């Protein structure tokens, strides 16, 4: 795995990096400005749903002197909700071309257009008496989420030193959970879920985007992008010095140069190349398995079913909103915990623990739901299962897969890999949202058995295939997968790199 003597020398040369002020602020600005919006828009339409549907109906009546039928209103609202994951899918398809031509930071700056414009439109939708504006805006904020959910982990992963890459890589997921929680809090009936407040609730999403647009230009572009795709070695060195708050960056520069030399023969990898290249076959299968497992494991179904579970346990209907906020708070706390333990326990172990907890929670939840009408205390078991599921998902399945994509692909194939991973993520998200109501009708309380099986299968796959990537360079991780893929660690046309000599005195 570490047979290349140059890699061993670089590892000895590179110090254990600390979190600098510039790196910390860049992480916060990127994650708050982009990932927060993703989480916020996931949850923002849940609380005001009834009031917004009344607006749809009233608007239609003012135009036609007729009210929408129940089925038409349900369809219109379903379209409104489903436009977000559809936009996310479209945004994922834009990742590769945009990050290659505009850079990681440049893409995030451009992406704010897909947040600020719809925020203004949604904020004015009631005055304009148009629900079509809301539907169109949901597509736009979905595109914003599709881009940010892929580009932010890529950008931060390339900014971070290897010993901090895991912790920093979990921060975007942390801000997603914070966005969900803030939407739940602002969506309380006593705050913005009202006839006057819901347009403001929808329009708030533009504030983080505006802040990012103002602040992100002051932070560096990815040094890997600057050196490997722009060919600007001095620019990359300057960015690294600023990020590390040190002039001693030559060891890391050598590491990037080595990765660059290893990839020059291959050139930029397209999505089609990704599916046809043997050397990255198991990396591709792994991101598909992890992203599908993340979404098909039922996290959205659990949130969707939570209100019914809470009501079944005797929680008053008016109090369910506060219990939902409590669940969102647990999600945030456990994701914060993941930030601090990911570099200690590793990525692989957190995925195994997380999916195992989710699998067990789904099984026990199924039993509890089927018995809650006959056993008095079973509804409380159901609540515990929901919380345990949220805990399990927050420490592994939610934050780790995007981090894994950053780590197991080299620079040339990383944008295409994020396009594939993002596409699987959003299509799976859309599928659960579309199919789960029908699963409820057909399977009832046994719906969660399906989710439990998916959690189990993802756990098994992770155990046998996914290696630990903690504290390893991108080249080292590539060497591990070279053995899994049964290919040479170095492309044949670049075998001279085995004797590659670093320019830094060792």
LUMKOLPA-753611 format. One line per 8 residues: number of its first residue (from 1); for each residue y, x, z of C-alpha. Coordinates in nm, 2 decimals, always signed. Last residue first. Example, Ala and Ser with C-alpha at 12.3 -4.5 7.8 and 13.67 -1.06 7.14 Angstrom:
BEGIN
2 = -0.11/+1.37/+0.71; -0.45/+1.23/+0.78
//
This chain:
BEGIN
506 = +1.51/+1.46/+0.21; +1.82/+1.54/+0.00; +1.92/+1.22/-0.18; +1.86/+1.23/-0.56; +1.52/+1.08/-0.52; +1.23/+1.22/-0.72; +1.01/+1.00/-0.93; +0.66/+1.15/-0.96
498 = +0.48/+0.81/-0.95; +0.77/+0.70/-1.16; +0.61/+0.88/-1.46; +0.37/+0.59/-1.48; +0.65/+0.38/-1.63; +0.48/+0.27/-1.95; +0.17/+0.18/-1.76; +0.37/-0.05/-1.52
490 = +0.34/+0.07/-1.16; +0.12/-0.10/-0.90; -0.15/-0.14/-1.16; -0.31/-0.49/-1.17; -0.56/-0.67/-0.96; -0.33/-0.97/-0.89; -0.41/-0.93/-0.51; -0.37/-0.55/-0.54
482 = -0.04/-0.59/-0.73; +0.06/-0.84/-0.46; +0.07/-0.57/-0.20; +0.26/-0.34/-0.43; +0.52/-0.60/-0.49; +0.57/-0.63/-0.12; +0.63/-0.25/-0.10; +0.88/-0.28/-0.39
474 = +1.08/-0.56/-0.22; +1.10/-0.35/+0.10; +0.89/-0.45/+0.40; +1.02/-0.54/+0.75; +0.82/-0.87/+0.75; +0.63/-0.95/+0.43; +0.30/-1.07/+0.58; +0.06/-1.16/+0.30
466 = +0.00/-1.51/+0.17; -0.35/-1.56/+0.02; -0.62/-1.65/+0.27; -0.42/-1.79/+0.57; -0.14/-1.93/+0.35; -0.40/-2.13/+0.14; -0.57/-2.26/+0.44; -0.24/-2.38/+0.60
458 = -0.13/-2.54/+0.27; -0.46/-2.73/+0.26; -0.42/-2.85/+0.62; -0.06/-2.96/+0.57; -0.17/-3.15/+0.26; -0.45/-3.32/+0.45; -0.21/-3.42/+0.73; +0.02/-3.58/+0.48
450 = -0.26/-3.79/+0.33; -0.36/-3.89/+0.69; +0.00/-3.99/+0.75; -0.04/-4.29/+0.52; -0.31/-4.43/+0.76; -0.05/-4.65/+0.94; -0.02/-4.87/+0.63; -0.24/-4.76/+0.35
442 = -0.13/-4.98/+0.06; +0.21/-5.11/+0.17; +0.30/-4.78/+0.34; +0.18/-4.58/+0.05; +0.40/-4.80/-0.18; +0.70/-4.71/+0.04; +0.59/-4.34/+0.02; +0.57/-4.32/-0.36
434 = +0.93/-4.29/-0.47; +1.07/-4.09/-0.18; +0.76/-3.87/-0.18; +0.78/-3.81/-0.55; +1.16/-3.73/-0.54; +1.10/-3.46/-0.28; +0.80/-3.32/-0.48; +1.02/-3.31/-0.79
426 = +1.30/-3.14/-0.59; +1.08/-2.87/-0.44; +0.87/-2.81/-0.75; +1.19/-2.76/-0.95; +1.34/-2.54/-0.69; +1.03/-2.31/-0.68; +1.02/-2.29/-1.06; +1.40/-2.21/-1.09
418 = +1.37/-1.98/-0.78; +1.10/-1.78/-0.96; +1.31/-1.76/-1.28; +1.60/-1.61/-1.08; +1.36/-1.37/-0.89; +1.18/-1.23/-1.20; +1.41/-0.94/-1.29; +1.51/-0.86/-0.93
410 = +1.16/-0.84/-0.78; +0.96/-1.13/-0.65; +0.78/-1.16/-0.31; +1.08/-1.14/-0.09; +1.33/-1.39/-0.23; +1.05/-1.65/-0.28; +0.93/-1.59/+0.08; +1.27/-1.67/+0.22
402 = +1.27/-2.00/+0.03; +0.93/-2.08/+0.18; +1.03/-1.99/+0.54; +1.29/-2.24/+0.65; +1.12/-2.59/+0.63; +0.75/-2.51/+0.66; +0.79/-2.27/+0.96; +0.99/-2.33/+1.27
394 = +1.15/-2.66/+1.17; +0.83/-2.82/+1.04; +0.64/-2.77/+1.36; +0.93/-2.90/+1.58; +0.98/-3.21/+1.35; +0.61/-3.28/+1.38; +0.61/-3.24/+1.75; +0.91/-3.49/+1.77
386 = +0.73/-3.74/+1.56; +0.41/-3.70/+1.76; +0.59/-3.74/+2.09; +0.73/-4.07/+1.96; +0.39/-4.19/+1.85; +0.25/-4.10/+2.20; +0.52/-4.33/+2.34; +0.40/-4.61/+2.12
378 = +0.04/-4.55/+2.26; +0.13/-4.64/+2.62; +0.03/-5.01/+2.61; -0.29/-4.97/+2.41; -0.38/-5.26/+2.18; -0.07/-5.29/+1.95; -0.02/-4.91/+1.95; -0.38/-4.84/+1.84
370 = -0.34/-4.78/+1.47; +0.00/-4.61/+1.52; -0.15/-4.37/+1.78; -0.45/-4.28/+1.57; -0.22/-4.20/+1.27; +0.02/-4.01/+1.49; -0.27/-3.80/+1.63; -0.37/-3.70/+1.27
362 = -0.01/-3.64/+1.15; +0.08/-3.44/+1.47; -0.23/-3.21/+1.42; -0.13/-3.14/+1.06; +0.24/-3.08/+1.15; +0.13/-2.84/+1.43; -0.10/-2.65/+1.19; +0.18/-2.64/+0.92
354 = +0.42/-2.48/+1.17; +0.18/-2.23/+1.32; +0.05/-2.11/+0.98; +0.41/-2.09/+0.84; +0.53/-1.91/+1.15; +0.24/-1.66/+1.13; +0.31/-1.58/+0.77; +0.68/-1.52/+0.81
346 = +0.67/-1.27/+1.10; +0.64/-1.30/+1.47; +0.93/-1.07/+1.57; +1.15/-1.10/+1.26; +1.10/-1.47/+1.24; +1.16/-1.52/+1.62; +1.54/-1.53/+1.65; +1.62/-1.74/+1.34
338 = +1.31/-1.97/+1.41; +1.47/-2.05/+1.75; +1.78/-2.17/+1.57; +1.55/-2.39/+1.36; +1.40/-2.53/+1.67; +1.74/-2.62/+1.81; +1.86/-2.78/+1.49; +1.54/-3.00/+1.45
330 = +1.56/-3.10/+1.82; +1.92/-3.21/+1.75; +1.81/-3.42/+1.46; +1.56/-3.60/+1.68; +1.84/-3.67/+1.93; +2.05/-3.81/+1.65; +1.76/-4.04/+1.56; +1.74/-4.15/+1.93
322 = +2.11/-4.23/+1.91; +2.07/-4.44/+1.60; +1.77/-4.62/+1.76; +2.00/-4.75/+2.04; +2.13/-5.05/+1.85; +1.77/-5.16/+1.77; +1.66/-5.13/+2.13; +1.38/-4.87/+2.18
314 = +1.06/-5.05/+2.28; +0.81/-4.80/+2.14; +0.77/-5.01/+1.83; +1.15/-4.97/+1.77; +1.11/-4.59/+1.79; +0.81/-4.59/+1.55; +1.00/-4.82/+1.30; +1.30/-4.59/+1.31
306 = +1.08/-4.28/+1.26; +0.91/-4.40/+0.95; +1.18/-4.26/+0.71; +1.21/-3.94/+0.91; +0.83/-3.90/+0.90; +0.82/-3.98/+0.53; +1.09/-3.72/+0.46; +0.88/-3.46/+0.64
298 = +0.56/-3.57/+0.47; +0.37/-3.26/+0.39; +0.45/-3.33/+0.02; +0.79/-3.15/+0.06; +0.68/-2.82/+0.22; +0.34/-2.82/+0.07; +0.49/-2.84/-0.28; +0.72/-2.56/-0.20
290 = +0.44/-2.35/-0.05; +0.18/-2.41/-0.32; +0.43/-2.36/-0.60; +0.56/-2.04/-0.44; +0.21/-1.91/-0.39; +0.09/-1.98/-0.75; +0.39/-1.78/-0.88; +0.33/-1.49/-0.65
282 = -0.04/-1.51/-0.74; +0.03/-1.47/-1.11; +0.30/-1.20/-1.08; +0.12/-0.91/-1.26; -0.07/-1.15/-1.48; +0.24/-1.25/-1.67; +0.21/-1.58/-1.87; +0.36/-1.83/-1.62
274 = +0.66/-1.60/-1.53; +0.71/-1.51/-1.89; +0.77/-1.88/-1.97; +1.02/-1.90/-1.68; +1.21/-1.60/-1.82; +1.18/-1.24/-1.69; +1.47/-1.01/-1.76; +1.34/-0.67/-1.89
266 = +0.98/-0.56/-1.83; +1.03/-0.19/-1.90; +1.34/-0.18/-1.69; +1.17/-0.32/-1.39; +1.02/-0.02/-1.21; +1.34/+0.18/-1.28; +1.55/-0.09/-1.11; +1.32/-0.11/-0.81
258 = +1.35/+0.27/-0.78; +1.73/+0.25/-0.82; +1.75/-0.02/-0.55; +1.55/+0.20/-0.31; +1.77/+0.50/-0.40; +2.08/+0.29/-0.31; +1.93/+0.20/+0.02; +1.88/+0.57/+0.10
250 = +2.24/+0.65/-0.03; +2.40/+0.40/+0.21; +2.55/+0.63/+0.48; +2.91/+0.54/+0.43; +2.88/+0.27/+0.69; +3.01/-0.08/+0.76; +2.67/-0.20/+0.62; +2.82/-0.48/+0.41
242 = +3.13/-0.28/+0.31; +2.93/+0.04/+0.23; +2.68/-0.17/+0.03; +2.95/-0.33/-0.18; +3.11/+0.01/-0.25; +2.77/+0.15/-0.35; +2.70/-0.14/-0.58; +3.04/-0.10/-0.75
234 = +2.97/+0.27/-0.79; +2.64/+0.20/-0.96; +2.78/-0.06/-1.20; +2.49/-0.14/-1.44; +2.57/-0.51/-1.44; +2.22/-0.63/-1.40; +2.06/-0.37/-1.17; +2.36/-0.22/-1.00
226 = +2.59/-0.52/-0.94; +2.30/-0.77/-0.90; +2.13/-0.55/-0.64; +2.46/-0.50/-0.46; +2.49/-0.88/-0.43; +2.86/-0.97/-0.47; +3.09/-0.87/-0.18; +3.30/-1.10/+0.04
218 = +3.67/-1.19/+0.01; +3.59/-1.43/-0.28; +3.39/-1.64/-0.03; +3.68/-1.76/+0.18; +3.89/-2.01/-0.02; +3.61/-2.16/-0.23; +3.39/-2.17/+0.08; +3.66/-2.37/+0.27
210 = +3.69/-2.61/-0.02; +3.31/-2.66/-0.03; +3.29/-2.71/+0.35; +3.56/-2.99/+0.31; +3.41/-3.17/+0.01; +3.12/-3.32/+0.20; +3.37/-3.52/+0.41; +3.40/-3.77/+0.12
202 = +3.09/-3.98/+0.20; +3.20/-4.04/+0.56; +3.56/-4.11/+0.45; +3.43/-4.38/+0.21; +3.22/-4.52/+0.50; +3.50/-4.55/+0.75; +3.69/-4.87/+0.65; +3.39/-5.11/+0.65
194 = +3.23/-4.92/+0.93; +2.98/-4.64/+0.98; +3.25/-4.38/+1.06; +3.26/-4.34/+1.44; +3.12/-4.62/+1.67; +2.86/-4.72/+1.42; +2.72/-4.37/+1.42; +2.73/-4.20/+1.08
186 = +2.95/-3.92/+1.20; +2.67/-3.82/+1.44; +2.39/-3.86/+1.18; +2.59/-3.68/+0.91; +2.65/-3.40/+1.16; +2.28/-3.38/+1.24; +2.18/-3.36/+0.87; +2.44/-3.09/+0.81
178 = +2.32/-2.89/+1.11; +1.97/-2.91/+0.97; +2.08/-2.78/+0.64; +2.29/-2.51/+0.83; +1.97/-2.39/+1.00; +1.79/-2.39/+0.66; +2.06/-2.15/+0.53; +2.02/-1.93/+0.84
170 = +1.65/-1.87/+0.79; +1.70/-1.59/+0.54; +1.94/-1.41/+0.78; +1.66/-1.39/+1.04; +1.40/-1.28/+0.78; +1.62/-1.03/+0.59; +1.73/-0.86/+0.91; +1.48/-0.56/+0.91
162 = +1.49/-0.55/+0.53; +1.87/-0.51/+0.50; +2.04/-0.82/+0.39; +2.27/-0.88/+0.09; +1.98/-0.95/-0.15; +1.82/-1.20/+0.08; +2.17/-1.36/+0.14; +2.22/-1.42/-0.23
154 = +1.87/-1.54/-0.31; +1.86/-1.77/+0.00; +2.21/-1.91/-0.11; +2.11/-1.94/-0.48; +1.81/-2.17/-0.44; +1.92/-2.45/-0.20; +2.27/-2.40/-0.34; +2.19/-2.49/-0.70
146 = +1.98/-2.80/-0.62; +2.23/-2.91/-0.35; +2.53/-2.89/-0.59; +2.33/-3.07/-0.86; +2.25/-3.34/-0.60; +2.62/-3.36/-0.52; +2.68/-3.43/-0.89; +2.40/-3.69/-0.92
138 = +2.53/-3.87/-0.60; +2.88/-3.87/-0.76; +2.75/-4.07/-1.06; +2.59/-4.33/-0.82; +2.91/-4.35/-0.61; +3.13/-4.39/-0.92; +2.91/-4.67/-1.04; +2.98/-4.85/-0.71
130 = +3.33/-4.92/-0.84; +3.61/-5.10/-0.66; +3.85/-4.82/-0.73; +3.98/-4.84/-0.37; +3.62/-4.85/-0.25; +3.52/-4.55/-0.47; +3.81/-4.33/-0.37; +3.62/-4.12/-0.11
122 = +3.32/-4.11/-0.34; +3.54/-3.97/-0.63; +3.71/-3.71/-0.41; +3.37/-3.60/-0.27; +3.23/-3.61/-0.62; +3.49/-3.35/-0.74; +3.47/-3.12/-0.44; +3.09/-3.09/-0.44
114 = +2.99/-3.02/-0.79; +3.30/-2.80/-0.84; +3.18/-2.60/-0.54; +2.90/-2.47/-0.76; +3.14/-2.24/-0.94; +3.19/-2.04/-0.62; +2.82/-2.03/-0.55; +2.75/-1.92/-0.90
106 = +3.00/-1.64/-0.87; +2.85/-1.52/-0.55; +2.50/-1.49/-0.71; +2.62/-1.35/-1.04; +2.78/-1.53/-1.32; +2.55/-1.46/-1.61; +2.22/-1.40/-1.44; +2.29/-1.64/-1.15
98 = +2.40/-1.91/-1.39; +2.11/-1.89/-1.64; +1.84/-1.88/-1.37; +1.98/-2.15/-1.14; +2.06/-2.43/-1.39; +1.71/-2.58/-1.38; +1.74/-2.61/-1.01; +2.06/-2.81/-1.04
90 = +1.89/-3.06/-1.26; +1.62/-3.11/-1.00; +1.88/-3.15/-0.73; +2.06/-3.40/-0.94; +1.73/-3.61/-0.95; +1.70/-3.55/-0.57; +2.04/-3.71/-0.52; +2.01/-3.98/-0.78
82 = +1.72/-4.13/-0.58; +1.95/-4.28/-0.31; +2.18/-4.45/-0.56; +1.89/-4.56/-0.78; +1.72/-4.71/-0.47; +2.04/-4.90/-0.39; +2.06/-5.05/-0.74; +1.69/-5.15/-0.73
74 = +1.73/-5.31/-0.39; +2.04/-5.50/-0.51; +1.86/-5.61/-0.82; +1.56/-5.73/-0.61; +1.78/-5.93/-0.37; +1.97/-6.09/-0.66; +2.32/-5.97/-0.72; +2.60/-6.22/-0.64
66 = +2.77/-6.41/-0.91; +3.14/-6.45/-1.00; +3.09/-6.18/-1.26; +3.34/-5.90/-1.17; +3.43/-6.00/-0.81; +3.07/-6.08/-0.75; +2.96/-5.73/-0.86; +3.21/-5.57/-0.62
58 = +3.10/-5.80/-0.34; +2.73/-5.70/-0.39; +2.79/-5.33/-0.41; +3.02/-5.34/-0.11; +2.75/-5.54/+0.08; +2.51/-5.26/-0.02; +2.75/-5.00/+0.12; +2.76/-5.19/+0.46
50 = +2.38/-5.20/+0.48; +2.34/-4.83/+0.38; +2.61/-4.70/+0.62; +2.36/-4.51/+0.84; +2.13/-4.37/+0.57; +2.39/-4.27/+0.31; +2.49/-3.94/+0.49; +2.14/-3.81/+0.55
42 = +2.05/-3.59/+0.25; +2.41/-3.54/+0.17; +2.48/-3.36/+0.50; +2.17/-3.14/+0.46; +2.28/-3.02/+0.12; +2.64/-2.99/+0.22; +2.55/-2.76/+0.51; +2.36/-2.54/+0.27
34 = +2.66/-2.47/+0.05; +2.98/-2.39/+0.24; +2.81/-2.34/+0.57; +2.54/-2.11/+0.43; +2.77/-1.89/+0.22; +3.05/-1.87/+0.47; +2.81/-1.80/+0.76; +2.61/-1.54/+0.58
26 = +2.93/-1.36/+0.45; +3.06/-1.37/+0.81; +2.75/-1.20/+0.94; +2.74/-0.94/+0.66; +3.10/-0.85/+0.71; +3.08/-0.83/+1.09; +2.77/-0.61/+1.07; +2.42/-0.70/+1.18
18 = +2.24/-0.37/+1.25; +2.03/-0.16/+1.02; +1.73/+0.04/+1.12; +1.80/+0.37/+0.95; +1.67/+0.46/+0.60; +1.54/+0.81/+0.56; +1.19/+0.76/+0.69; +1.14/+0.46/+0.47
10 = +1.29/+0.65/+0.17; +1.03/+0.92/+0.22; +0.74/+0.68/+0.24; +0.87/+0.51/-0.07; +0.89/+0.85/-0.25; +0.53/+0.94/-0.15; +0.39/+0.63/-0.33; +0.07/+0.55/-0.13
2 = +0.24/+0.28/+0.09; +0.00/+0.00/+0.00
//
